[in-house]
Amino acid sequence: MPHLQLTIDIDRHDPEPIEDALLELGALSVTLEDAADDPVLEPAPGETPLWPTITVKAIFDAATDPTALQGALSERLPRTLRPPRFETLPDKAWEREWLKDFRPMRFGRRLWVCPDGLPAGDPDGIRIELDPGLAFGTGTHPTTALCLEWLESATLDGCSVVDYGCGSGILAIAAAILGAAEVRAVDIDPQALIATDANAERNGVRSRLQLTRAPDLARSATDVLVANILAGPLIELAPAFATAVRPGGRIALSGILAGQSNTVTAAYRPWFDIALTATRDGWTLLAGPRRAD
């Protein structure tokens, strides 16, 4: 059955009351989109960053009267908003439609990330089968790619690994496939843990993953910690990460713009011999060992 889609540009207005109004009027789903091509990275656990200017799209039953809907909205929304636009959509699983353009990707010499059912481009490659679901992380973002390439080049056999802010679980699963003995995937977003659980099962490494919403890492004493979040949270988490990584263990951090590298590096220098090790499209990866106390 087709559906009616409403699109409204809300600029810098708070989206929450607009979402609430649309749902009260019968919206089957509401999504927020970037109205001006302003990138937002994979967020820190528990954060939901938004763009400076936002477009809201809502899906309604095809029988919904656009004129009546627009009139009802005008009573609930700010007068400064532009009028909504309407179009009829064919029946599809829209939340998964973007996956049709997701193709196998190689990271480093041998690691491949593949959507469901597609083979790696190299028959001798190491393959991760991924369905990101509604969580962050497919490997397409430069920061995820930087972390995957770092993991692929690291020696992980028998190591314990923490993936902090695991999203779809792509980094945790890569670590397990590359030889880690145990991996702790941390994210306070329940959807991220659901996606990680399903993807780990799909790749045969679920028994080596511990999924947790608890951000306390003090008891970890891990060999490797990887975090692909944002510069601000990374700076705040430096003492906690220093406690979590054993002396001689390693850390890898991304989600950092080139201009933020020095500030993040300075936050970790009291504990780590950390340095910029890779860059891609203006994003950087910092990595290095934990010094002995």
C-alpha positions in Angstrom: 0.0 0.0 0.0 1.4 3.5 -0.8 1.8 6.1 1.8 1.6 9.9 2.1 4.9 11.6 3.0 5.0 15.1 4.6 8.2 17.1 4.4 8.7 20.3 6.3 11.9 22.4 6.7 12.2 23.6 10.3 15.5 25.4 10.1 16.7 25.9 13.7 13.4 25.2 15.5 13.4 22.5 18.2 12.3 19.3 16.4 10.8 17.6 19.5 7.4 19.4 19.7 7.1 19.1 15.9 7.7 15.3 16.1 5.2 15.1 18.9 2.6 17.0 16.9 3.1 14.8 13.8 2.8 11.6 15.9 -0.4 12.9 17.6 -1.9 13.5 14.1 -1.2 9.9 13.1 2.3 9.8 11.6 3.5 6.2 11.2 7.1 7.3 11.4 9.0 10.6 11.7 12.6 11.1 10.6 15.0 14.0 10.8 17.4 14.9 8.0 20.2 17.3 7.4 18.8 20.3 5.4 22.2 21.7 4.5 24.8 18.9 4.1 26.3 19.5 7.6 28.0 16.3 8.7 27.4 14.7 12.1 29.7 11.9 13.3 29.0 8.8 15.1 27.9 10.2 18.5 29.2 9.5 22.0 27.2 6.9 23.9 23.8 8.4 24.9 24.2 11.5 22.7 21.9 12.4 19.8 23.5 15.2 17.9 21.5 17.2 15.3 22.3 19.4 12.4 22.1 23.2 12.4 19.2 23.1 9.9 16.8 20.2 9.9 14.2 18.8 7.5 11.4 16.6 9.1 9.8 13.9 7.1 6.7 12.0 8.3 4.9 9.0 6.8 1.1 8.8 7.0 -1.5 6.3 5.8 -2.4 6.9 2.2 -6.0 7.7 3.1 -4.9 10.8 5.1 -6.3 14.1 3.7 -3.3 16.5 3.1 -5.5 19.6 3.4 -7.0 18.5 6.7 -3.5 17.5 8.0 -2.0 20.8 7.0 -4.8 22.7 8.8 -4.3 20.7 12.0 -0.6 21.2 11.9 -1.0 25.0 11.5 -2.7 25.1 14.9 0.2 23.2 16.6 3.4 24.5 14.9 5.2 27.8 15.0 3.8 30.3 12.5 7.3 31.0 11.2 7.6 27.5 9.7 7.2 27.2 5.9 4.2 25.1 4.7 4.8 21.4 4.4 5.1 19.6 1.1 3.3 16.3 0.3 3.9 13.4 -2.0 2.7 9.9 -2.5 5.3 7.1 -1.9 5.1 3.6 -3.2 5.2 0.8 -0.7 8.7 -0.1 0.4 10.7 -0.9 3.5 12.0 2.7 3.5 14.1 2.4 6.7 16.3 -0.1 4.7 16.1 1.3 1.3 19.6 3.0 1.6 21.2 -0.4 2.0 20.8 -1.1 -1.8 23.9 1.2 -2.3 26.0 -0.5 0.4 28.7 -2.6 -1.4 31.6 -4.7 0.0 34.5 -2.5 1.1 38.1 -3.4 1.9 40.1 -2.0 4.9 43.8 -2.5 5.0 45.2 -5.6 3.2 42.6 -8.2 4.0 39.6 -7.0 6.0 36.3 -6.7 4.1 32.9 -5.4 5.3 30.0 -6.8 3.3 26.2 -6.4 3.4 24.1 -9.5 3.7 24.9 -12.2 1.2 27.5 -10.4 -0.8 31.0 -11.9 -1.0 34.3 -10.1 -0.3 36.2 -8.8 -3.3 39.1 -11.1 -2.4 38.4 -14.8 -1.8 41.3 -14.9 0.7 40.1 -11.8 2.6 38.6 -11.7 6.1 34.9 -11.0 5.8 32.6 -9.2 8.1 28.9 -9.6 7.2 27.1 -6.5 8.4 23.5 -5.3 8.7 23.7 -2.0 10.6 20.0 -1.9 11.3 19.2 1.4 12.9 22.5 1.8 14.6 25.6 3.9 13.5 28.5 2.3 11.7 28.9 0.7 8.3 32.5 1.6 7.5 31.6 4.3 5.0 32.5 7.1 7.3 36.2 8.1 7.3 36.5 7.7 11.1 35.1 4.2 11.0 37.5 3.3 8.1 40.5 4.6 10.1 39.6 2.5 13.1 39.0 -0.6 10.9 42.4 -0.2 9.2 44.1 0.3 12.5 42.5 -2.9 13.9 43.5 -4.8 10.7 47.1 -3.8 11.1 47.3 -4.5 14.9 48.2 -7.8 16.5 45.0 -8.8 18.4 45.5 -12.6 18.8 44.4 -13.5 22.4 43.8 -9.8 23.4 41.0 -8.3 25.3 39.4 -5.4 23.5 36.9 -2.6 24.5 34.9 -0.9 21.7 33.5 2.2 23.4 30.4 3.5 21.7 30.0 0.4 19.6 27.1 1.5 17.4 26.4 -1.4 14.9 29.3 -3.4 16.5 31.5 -3.2 13.4 34.7 -2.5 15.4 34.0 -5.0 18.1 33.2 -7.7 15.5 36.3 -6.8 13.5 38.4 -7.2 16.6 36.9 -10.6 17.4 37.3 -11.8 13.8 40.9 -10.6 13.8 41.7 -12.8 16.8 40.7 -11.0 20.0 39.9 -13.5 22.7 37.2 -11.3 24.3 35.6 -8.0 23.3 33.5 -5.7 25.5 31.1 -3.7 23.4 29.9 -0.6 25.3 26.9 1.6 24.3 24.1 3.1 26.3 21.8 3.1 23.3 19.7 -0.1 23.4 19.3 -0.1 19.6 23.1 -0.2 19.2 23.4 -3.3 21.5 20.6 -5.0 19.5 22.4 -4.3 16.3 25.7 -5.5 17.7 24.2 -8.6 19.1 22.6 -9.6 15.8 25.7 -8.8 13.8 28.0 -10.7 16.2 25.7 -13.7 15.9 25.7 -13.4 12.1 29.5 -13.5 12.1 29.9 -16.3 14.6 31.7 -14.3 17.3 28.8 -13.7 19.7 30.4 -15.9 22.4 33.4 -13.7 22.5 31.4 -10.4 22.9 30.2 -8.9 26.2 27.5 -6.3 25.5 26.9 -3.7 28.1 25.2 -0.3 28.6 27.4 0.3 31.7 30.0 3.0 30.8 32.2 2.2 33.9 35.4 0.7 32.6 37.6 0.9 35.7 37.6 -2.9 36.1 38.5 -3.7 32.5 42.3 -3.8 32.5 42.0 -4.3 28.8 44.8 -4.8 26.2 43.2 -2.6 23.5 40.6 0.1 23.7 39.1 1.7 20.5 36.7 4.6 20.6 35.2 6.2 17.5 33.0 9.0 19.0 33.7 12.8 19.2 36.6 14.9 20.4 34.7 16.5 23.3 33.7 13.2 24.9 37.1 11.7 24.2 38.8 14.5 26.2 36.4 14.0 29.1 36.9 10.2 29.0 40.7 10.4 29.0 41.1 9.5 32.8 38.6 6.7 32.6 40.2 5.2 29.5 43.6 5.5 31.2 42.3 3.4 34.1 40.7 0.9 31.7 43.8 0.1 29.6 46.6 -1.9 31.3 50.2 -0.7 31.2 51.6 -1.7 27.8 48.1 -1.8 26.4 47.1 0.2 23.4 44.4 2.8 22.6 43.0 4.1 19.3 40.8 7.1 19.0 38.8 8.6 16.1 36.0 11.0 15.5 38.5 13.8 15.6 38.9 16.6 13.1 42.5 17.5 12.1 42.2 20.8 14.0 41.2 18.9 17.2 44.1 16.5 17.2 46.5 18.5 19.4 43.9 19.1 22.1 42.8 15.4 22.3 46.5 14.3 22.2 47.3 16.7 25.1 44.4 15.2 27.2 45.9 11.6 26.8 49.6 12.4 27.1 49.7 12.1 30.9 49.1 8.3 30.5 49.7 7.4 26.8 52.5 7.8 24.3 49.9 8.8 21.8 50.3 10.4 18.4 48.5 11.1 15.2 48.9 7.9 13.1 46.5 8.3 10.2 44.3 10.9 8.5 41.4 10.7 6.0 39.2 13.4 4.5 40.1 15.8 7.3 39.6 13.3 10.1 42.3 11.8 12.2 43.1 8.7 14.2 45.3 8.9 17.4 46.9 5.8 18.8 49.6 4.7 21.1 50.5 2.5 24.1 49.7 3.1 27.8 52.8 3.9 29.9 53.5 2.1 33.1 52.4 4.1 36.2 
